[in-house]
Amino acid sequence: MTPKSQKRDTQTSPNILRQDIDKIKSPEKENYYVVKEKVPQNDDFEALLDFYFADERRVELEAFAMNLHISIEQMRVLARSCVNEWQLNNHRHQNRQDAVKHLTNHIRAKALKEPPPPVLPVEERRAQLWEEIKQAADEIIATNGDCALTADDCTQFYNYWIELNNAGTKMRFEIQPFFTTTNRLRSWIAGKDTR
């Protein structure tokens, strides 16, 4: 049993005794609880990152990264950006476990917000699209023998769909939620009189 002088403070954490807590009044926050000698200082963010990416946690991190469809290196970049934000805002945590949970949630949110860049270089993805266009053109000509599809039409279609976004990471066709080369090429041929 816990003596009466060491009652647990349920407002902060069930595992922290009242004697371990200093109540600080600050202009920004009415009641801000700081746990004595357990709150990592801003200098300890590097230690937090070292702990978070330690070899002992490798299996857990790989599963987490696989769930988010990112690599461990991309996860490190996201973790670094979270820690930088915390340093700018002078953010504190009650203990390391709280900091790890907070970091995990921030990494998840950032990873879901910003999808990872495509794996292949742009030139290889362009070459893949050109091959798909050639196959789609052969299929269209085979099904519609009297189709007015020319090599110039295929080149114009290709040039239209390989335009890069402002960041230079994705092409126009990659941004589309649905893109089937054969169907798009058929629509392109049908609408070429209006262009």
JONORFEN-V500962 format. One record per run of one state. SS is the DSSP state (a for helix, b for strand, c for the rest). FROM is the first residue (numbers start at 1). TO is the last residue. Records with the same first field share a line. If there is no record, write none. Layout:
BEGIN
SS: FROM-TO + FROM-TO
END
This chain:
BEGIN
c: 1-3 + 7-7 + 9-16 + 25-31 + 36-41 + 53-54 + 69-71 + 89-95 + 114-121 + 144-150 + 162-163 + 165-170 + 176-180 + 191-195
a: 4-6 + 18-20 + 42-52 + 55-68 + 72-88 + 96-113 + 122-143 + 151-161 + 172-175 + 181-190
b: 8-8 + 17-17 + 21-24 + 32-35 + 164-164 + 171-171
END
